[in-house]
Amino acid sequence: MSNGWNTFVTDFRFVFIQDDRWKSLFQGLGNTLVITFFAVMIGIVLGAIVATVRTTYDKNNGDMKKRNPVGFYILSIANVICKLYLTVIRGTPVVVQLMIAYFIIFATSNNSTAVAVFAFGINSGAYVADVWNHQGEHRHPQLPSLRS
């Protein structure tokens, strides 16, 4: 028992204490919290906008076409853009989104934290929009009748 404990203590010192490695862990934790906070804020704002466009189009497309055809076409274009955004972002793994954001979109940027905030915020916005868009609907499947 003491041999296992000594090995654990030695490994713990090597991994965390030696060369002040614990500082890197706490710095990473701080970066994670910053990325999470700002990505959630971006996701909530973006998700609210997308959900509003989608819900407005779904509920008012017939009446709006008769009353205000210009507004209807603008809303239709915005709805198509939102549908495309939701389909692409929800259908792509988040690691691929991070790689595209880091290596392609922001290839010249030196601020990797901002790139991560952007990528996770865009991803979060798609899921927030989907949740808010379907919040009023009850999607419980109907159970088959037990009577034959």
C-alpha positions as CSV (number, residue, x, y, z in Angstrom):
1,M,0.0,0.0,0.0
2,S,2.8,2.5,0.9
3,N,4.6,1.7,-2.4
4,G,1.6,2.7,-4.4
5,W,1.1,5.8,-2.3
6,N,4.8,6.8,-2.8
7,T,4.5,6.2,-6.5
8,F,1.4,8.4,-6.6
9,V,3.1,11.2,-4.6
10,T,6.2,11.0,-6.8
11,D,4.1,11.1,-10.0
12,F,2.0,14.0,-8.6
13,R,5.1,16.0,-7.8
14,F,6.5,15.3,-11.3
15,V,3.3,16.2,-13.2
16,F,2.1,19.2,-11.2
17,I,4.7,20.6,-8.8
18,Q,8.0,20.3,-10.6
19,D,8.9,23.3,-12.9
20,D,5.7,25.1,-11.7
21,R,3.5,23.1,-14.1
22,W,0.4,23.9,-11.9
23,K,0.6,27.5,-13.2
24,S,0.0,26.3,-16.7
25,L,-3.0,24.3,-15.6
26,F,-4.5,27.3,-13.9
27,Q,-3.8,29.5,-16.9
28,G,-5.6,26.9,-19.1
29,L,-8.5,26.8,-16.7
30,G,-8.7,30.6,-16.8
31,N,-8.6,30.5,-20.7
32,T,-11.4,27.9,-20.6
33,L,-13.6,30.0,-18.4
34,V,-13.1,33.2,-20.6
35,I,-13.8,31.3,-23.8
36,T,-16.9,29.7,-22.3
37,F,-18.3,32.9,-20.9
38,F,-17.9,35.0,-24.1
39,A,-18.9,32.1,-26.4
40,V,-22.1,31.7,-24.4
41,M,-22.8,35.4,-24.7
42,I,-22.3,35.4,-28.4
43,G,-24.4,32.2,-28.7
44,I,-27.3,33.6,-26.8
45,V,-27.4,36.8,-28.9
46,L,-26.9,35.0,-32.2
47,G,-29.4,32.3,-31.2
48,A,-32.0,34.8,-30.2
49,I,-31.7,36.6,-33.6
50,V,-31.9,33.4,-35.6
51,A,-34.8,32.0,-33.6
52,T,-36.7,35.3,-33.9
53,V,-36.2,35.3,-37.7
54,R,-37.3,31.6,-38.0
55,T,-40.3,31.9,-35.7
56,T,-41.5,35.2,-37.3
57,Y,-41.3,33.6,-40.8
58,D,-43.0,30.4,-39.7
59,K,-45.9,32.2,-38.1
60,N,-46.4,35.2,-40.4
61,N,-45.4,34.1,-43.9
62,G,-48.9,33.9,-45.3
63,D,-50.2,37.2,-43.9
64,M,-47.0,39.1,-44.5
65,K,-47.0,38.2,-48.2
66,K,-50.3,39.9,-48.7
67,R,-49.7,43.0,-46.5
68,N,-46.0,43.8,-47.1
69,P,-44.4,41.9,-50.0
70,V,-41.1,43.7,-49.7
71,G,-40.8,42.8,-46.0
72,F,-41.9,39.2,-46.9
73,Y,-39.0,38.8,-49.4
74,I,-36.5,40.3,-47.0
75,L,-37.7,38.0,-44.2
76,S,-37.7,35.0,-46.7
77,I,-34.0,35.7,-47.6
78,A,-33.1,36.0,-43.9
79,N,-35.0,32.8,-43.2
80,V,-33.0,31.0,-45.9
81,I,-29.7,32.3,-44.5
82,C,-30.7,31.2,-41.0
83,K,-31.7,27.7,-42.3
84,L,-28.4,27.4,-44.1
85,Y,-26.5,28.5,-41.0
86,L,-28.3,26.0,-38.8
87,T,-27.9,23.2,-41.2
88,V,-24.2,23.8,-41.8
89,I,-23.2,24.5,-38.2
90,R,-25.3,21.7,-36.6
91,G,-24.1,19.3,-39.2
92,T,-20.4,20.0,-38.8
93,P,-18.3,18.7,-35.9
94,V,-17.1,21.5,-33.6
95,V,-13.4,20.4,-34.0
96,V,-13.8,20.9,-37.8
97,Q,-15.3,24.4,-37.1
98,L,-12.4,25.3,-34.8
99,M,-9.9,24.2,-37.4
100,I,-11.6,26.1,-40.2
101,A,-11.8,29.2,-38.0
102,Y,-8.1,29.0,-36.8
103,F,-6.4,27.8,-40.0
104,I,-8.5,29.4,-42.7
105,I,-10.7,32.3,-41.5
106,F,-8.3,33.8,-39.0
107,A,-5.0,32.4,-40.3
108,T,-3.2,35.7,-39.8
109,S,-4.5,36.2,-36.2
110,N,-2.2,35.7,-33.3
111,N,-5.1,35.7,-30.7
112,S,-6.1,32.0,-30.5
113,T,-8.5,32.8,-27.6
114,A,-10.5,35.1,-29.7
115,V,-10.7,32.6,-32.5
116,A,-11.9,30.0,-30.0
117,V,-14.5,32.4,-28.7
118,F,-15.7,33.1,-32.2
119,A,-15.9,29.4,-33.2
120,F,-17.6,28.2,-30.1
121,G,-20.0,31.3,-30.1
122,I,-21.1,30.5,-33.7
123,N,-21.6,26.8,-32.7
124,S,-23.5,27.7,-29.5
125,G,-25.7,30.2,-31.4
126,A,-27.0,27.4,-33.7
127,Y,-28.0,25.2,-30.8
128,V,-29.5,28.1,-28.8
129,A,-31.6,29.0,-31.9
130,D,-32.8,25.5,-32.3
131,V,-33.8,25.2,-28.7
132,W,-35.6,28.6,-28.7
133,N,-37.3,27.9,-32.0
134,H,-38.8,24.7,-30.8
135,Q,-39.5,25.8,-27.2
136,G,-43.2,26.2,-27.7
137,E,-43.6,23.0,-29.5
138,H,-44.1,19.7,-27.7
139,R,-42.2,17.0,-29.5
140,H,-43.2,14.1,-27.4
141,P,-43.9,11.1,-29.6
142,Q,-47.3,9.6,-29.3
143,L,-47.2,6.2,-27.7
144,P,-48.9,3.5,-29.7
145,S,-52.2,2.3,-28.3
146,L,-52.1,-0.8,-26.2
147,R,-55.5,-1.9,-27.5
148,S,-55.5,-4.0,-30.6
